Amino acid sequence: YSQDELDDAFLRCQSEAEAAFADGALLIEKLIEQPRHIEVQILADANGEVVHLFERDCSIQQRNQKVMEIAPAPNLAHSLRSKILDAAVQLIKSSGYKNAGTVEFLITPETNEYFFIECNPRIQVEHTVTEQVTGIELVEAQFLIAAGGSLQDLQLTDITAPRGFSIQTRIVVLSTGTITAYKEPSGPGIRVDSTGYAGYSPPPQFDPLLGKLICTAPSYGMALQKTRKALEEFHIQGVSTNLAQLRAITENKTVKAADARTTLLADASSDLKPTTQISEPLLLLQQQARTLGTSHTSNSLTPYTNIGLTVAEDQRPVECPMSGSIIEITVSLEDQV
């Protein structure tokens, strides 16, 4: 960037900060290019005792939203792993934090550096992979610590090394509609945490996460292969999902080499992009009445239906990326519609 571009960017950021927070102060951080995103799972009790349950690799992301998580982080230098784990424990101890939490970092393997991002004082969506490789039920541990239990009482003062590798892929819904067919994969080392079933209509007002597929095996390569096969067995109809994208990710050479960076999906070719799997213009009609604070929901839903839309050669269909209500259509003379 040129100096003029930096000056302009600074002023725009300052203006946004003043408008949002009535404070134009800006914090300038070091740019970390193509990092890996590594987070450490911790447990802490009221006596000040803190243990880590090793780390997770959350580098595969779509617009800063995690898509795939791995425990422990594969292809991570032992010295860098030790530094991150020690830093996470020391941070939690010095802050007096209690219960389950996560300390997150960006790392640059080329320079063996790590940079603190944030602490999440809660159970994470990806806690499942840590449970699989440690055998510790994190949700149960969280409740027991909150009830006054100590790590010693729970026999969690001496955590053994992870057993194998576990990979979680997040199954998300990319469209509104009703699930007409739903079949989960099963077998040794396969776990599915999901709310999906035939007849379920995912509410568009909330997070599109439908389920989590967790596959565990003795090695990273075996866990990735099991994930790929399980994704092929996952069958969902009626709504569009990211299953095709997840399958493509497991075939990616960078992912196979355990060197995925946070920029992977943003920089990748179209085969790694999520798709709604619609090959021609379709019409989706939805009328929904929902009263917040009540359990009553009235739905009248017409699933994806081809109504024979005719699109001329000089026209291009545009798919809406989210659900919503049209409140105004603004056009001007000579606008192309």
N, C-alpha and C positions, 0 to 999 in steps of 0.2 A: 504494500500500500504506500501511496505517496503521502507526504506531510499534509497536503491539502485534504486528501481523503480522510486521514486520521483526525484532522481538526474538525471536519464536517461531521464525522461519526461521533466524536466526543460531544459536540454541541447537541446533536439529535438525542443521544443517550441522556444528556443532562436535562434536556427539555422533557423527555418522557418521565424521568425520575421526579422532576418538580411537579409535573401534572399528577402523577400517581401518589407521591408520598410527601409533597410539599417540601422536598429536600433534594437539591441538585447535586449533593455529594456523590461521587463515583468511586468505586473500588476497582482499581486496575489489577488484573491478575495475569500471571504468565500464561501464554498460549501453549497448550500441550497438544502437539499434533500426533494424530493416530495413536492414542494411548489404549491400554487395556483398562477395563473397569473391574477392580477387585474389591470385594467387601468381606469383612470379618464378622462372623457371628459370635456374640458374647453372651454370657450369663453372669449376673452380679447379684449378691445378696445384701441384706441389711447390715451384715458384719464387715462389709468392705472387701469381701473376697470376690475375685473376678477370675473367670476362666474363659478361654476362647475355644470355640468348636471349629477351628480352622477357617478356611476361606472359601468363597465362591467366585467364579468368573462370570461376570454379567456383561461382557463386552458386546454381545450381539444384540443390538438395539435398533428400534425403528422410531425416529424422531424423539430420541431420549427415553423411549419406553422399552423396557427389557422384553426381549422375545425368547431368548434361550439362556438358561443358567446352568453352570456346571460346578460340581463340588467333588473333590477339591479342584483348585485351578490347575489345569494341565500345563505342562511346558513352562513352569515358573521356577526360576533359579532359587535354590535352597536359601542362599544368603538374603535375597530380596523377600522371600516368604517370611523368614525369621524376623526381619526388620518390621514388616507390616503387622505381623501378629503381636510383636512386642509393643509397637506403637499403639495399637488398638487397646490392648490391656492397660497400658499406662494412662491413656486418655480417659478411659472409663473410671479407673481408680482415682485419678486426680479430680474428676468432676463429681465424684460421689454418686454416680448413677446406680440405680438398682433395677434389677430384673433383666428381661431379654432385650437385646438391642443389636444394632448393626453399625459398624464403623466402615465407611466407604472411602476408597482411594482410587486415583488414577495412577497408573504406572507406565514407565517407558522402559521396556526390557533392554533396549539398546544401550541405555546409560545406567541401568540399575537404579533409577530414581523412582520415588513414590511421592504423591501429593495428596494431602487430605482433602476430601470433598465435604462430607457431612456425617452426622450421626442420625440414625433413624431409631427413635425410642419405641419400637414396636416389633411385632412379628411381621416378617416380610412375606410376600407372595411366594418367594422362592425358598422359604425355610424347608420345604420338602426334601430338597436334595441333601441338605445337611443332616436331616433326620435319617435318610437312607444310608449314609456312609458312616454315621456315628452310632446309630441305634438309639438315639435320645429323642424322646417325644417332647418337642419344644413347647407346644401349646400347654401340655400338662405341666412342664417345668415352670412355665410362666405363672400359672395359677398357684402352684405350690409355693413359689417364692413370694408371690403377692400375699399369700396367707401367712407368711412369717417363716417359712422353711428356709434353712440355710443350704448352701451347696454341699456342706458336709453331711447334713441330714439326708440329702437326696443322692449322696454318693457320686457327686459330680465334681470332686476336687482333682481327680486324676483322669483326664480325658485321653483315651488311647488314639493312636493314629487312625485316619480314615480307612475304612475297608472298601477298596475299589473306587469306582467313579459313578456318579449319578448325574443325569442330564434331564433338565425340565424344559419342555416346550410349552408355550402358552397358546391355547386354541382360542382365537377371538372371532367374533361375528363381524362380518363386513357389510351386512345389509339387514334391513328389517324383514320380518316374515315369521313363518311358523315352521318349526322343524317337523318334517314329514317322515324322516327315517333317521335313526340314531343307533349306532353300534360301536362300542368301545373295544379296543384291543385288550388282550389278556394274556397271562402266562407268567412264568417265573421272572422276577426282576422288573415287572411292569406294574405301575401304580397309576390310577387315574382319579383325580379329584375334580368332579364336574357337577354342574347343575343341569346338564342337557338331558333331554328325553323327547321322544316323539310326541308332538302336540304342544311343546313348549314354544312360547313366543318371547324371545329375549326383549326386554323393555329398552327402547332406544334412549331413554333418559339417563341410563346409567352406564357404567363401564362395560365395554363389549366383551370382556373376558368370559368365555363359556366354560372352559375347563383347563386342567393342567395334566399333561402326560409326563410321567417321571419314569425313566428307564435306568436301571442300575446293573453294572457288570464289573468284573474284576479289573478291566483296563479301560482307558478312555476310548480307544478304538472300538472295543467290543460294545461299550455303552452307546457310542454313536451309531454303530451298525444296528443295534437293537432298537434305537430310537427311529431310525429310518424305516425299518420293517413294521414297527408299531404304527407309525404314521400312515403307512400304506394300508393297514388294516382298519384305521379309524374311518368310519363311514357316517357322513352327515349329509342329509338332503333337506331342501326346503329353504335354507338360508345359505348365503355365501360365507365361506370361512377362509382362513389363511393356511389351511392344510397343505396346499400346493406349494406355497412359499416355504413352509417349514421343511418339506421334503427336499426342496432345492437347496436349502441351507445345509442340510446334512450331507449333500453331495459336493458342496463347495470345497475346493482344494485347500483354501486357507483355513477353513474350519477343521478339515481333516488333519491339517498340520498343527492344530491347536495354537494358532497365531492370529485369531480373529481380533480386529480392533473395533473401537466404537464407531468408526466410519465405514465399516464393511457394507452395510445395507444402503447407505447413502451413496456410496461410490460404485456399487455393484451394477452389473448389467440387468436388463429387464427381467431375467428369469428369477431374480431374487426379490423382485418387487411384489407386494401383495396385489392380487387381482380378484375382482368380484366374479370372475368366471362367467361373464355374460357376453355372448358373441354377437348379439344384435339388439337394437333398441327395444326396451321393454318398458312397461308401465307398471308402477307400483302405487296402489291406492291404499291409503291408511287413514282411518278416522279413529281418533282415540280420545276418550274423556277420562281424565284422572284427577282426583281430588287429593292434594297432598295431605298427609296426616291420616289418611284412611286406607283401608285395605280394598276398597271397592274399585274395580277397574272395569270399564266398558270398552270392549274392542270390537271393531268391525274391520276386518282385514282382508284385503284381496291380495293373495300372494303374487309373486312374479307371474305375469300372464302376458303372452304375446298377443296383442290385439291388432296385429297387422299394420303397424305404423309404417307409412311410406316415407322414406327419406330420399330426397332428390340428391343428385350428384354434387350440387353446390351447397348442400346442407350437412351439418355434422351434429350427431346426437351428443349431448353432454350429460354425464351421469352425476347426480348430486352426491357429494362425498359423505353426507350425513342426513339424518332425519330432521324434520322441522316443519314449520308452517309458513306458507307464503303469505306475507303481509302486504307486499307491494311489488308491482312489476313496473319498472321505470324505463320508458323508451323515449327516444327523440326522433324527429323527422329524419328519414334516410338511414336510421340505424338498421343493421342487419339482424333479424330476429329468427 
